[in-house]
Amino acid sequence: MFLKEEEEKLKIRKSPEKQKRLKRDAIEINLFKKSIYYKTLKEADGASQSVEFKFDDGTKIELDSDQGQESAKKLLKSIEKLFMMLEIKREPRSYR
């Protein structure tokens, strides 16, 4: 009984429809990785990795040093670029 179940699973994995879908998914992933959206997301991720925090709990960004200010600016610029690409509108700052 166990062998028959395993054989059925293998048949499903090797089905032509599933193979086509997997190839199509791989193509879509590769196309996305070549897109400007992916490159911008990767840039924002890199910028976020370089930001330094003052406290261990990560509540405050370190802005006292030049390096801290530059890394925060880089992160904000990459976020703004993402917003422009995704056409996200800014909300008014009336809450302040």
N, C-alpha and C positions, 0 to 999 in steps of 0.2 A: 504494500500500500504506500509506504513512504517513497519508494522508487517511482511509482506512477505520478505522485504529486510533484516530485522534483522534475520528472520528464515534462509534465505539463507547464511548469514554470519556465523551463528552458524553451519550450515551443513558443510561449508568449513573448519571452525576451528576444527570440530570434525572428519573430513575425516580420514580414516585409513592411507592414504598416508602421510598426514601432520603429524599425530601422530608418524608414523615411522620415518619421517625425523627429527622431534623434538627430539625423543629419541636418534637417531644417533648423532645429533648435541650435545646433552648433554653428551653423551659418549665421543665424540671427545674433548669436552672442559675439561672434567675430566681427560682424558688421557694427554692432554697438560699441565694441572696444576700439574701433577705428573712428568712431564719431567724435565730434567736438563735445558732445554732452559727457561722454565717458572721460575724455581728457580733462574737462573742467572739473568734474567730480573728483578725479584723481588729484588734481591740483589743489582743490579745497581740502581734501583729506591730508595731503602733505603739509599744507599750511596749518591745519589744526594740530598736527603732530608736533610742530615746532613751537607752538604757544606754550609759554611757561606760566605756572600758577603759583600764587603766593602761599596758599594753605594746602595742606595735604588732602583736604576734602574737595579741592578743585573749585572753590567758590569764587575766587578772585583771580583775574588775569594779572600777571606781573607787568606793570607799565612803568616802573621806576627806572629801568635801564633802557638804553637805546636799542639793544637787541630785543627786549620784550616789546617795546613799542613797534619796532619793525615787523616782528612776527604777528602781532595783533593787526597791524595795517594790512599785511599780506592776506591774512585770513578774511578780514572784512571785504577786501577787494575781490577775493575769489567768491565769497558769498554773494556780493552784488552782481558779479558776472553771471552766476547761476540764476539769480532772480531775473536778470534781463533776458537770458536765454529761454527761461521757462515762462516769461511774461507774467511774473508775479508782481502785483501792484502793491505799493507801500500803503500802509494804513496811516491816517493822520495821527499826529502825536498829541492829540487833545487829552490823553489820559495822564499826561505829566502835570 
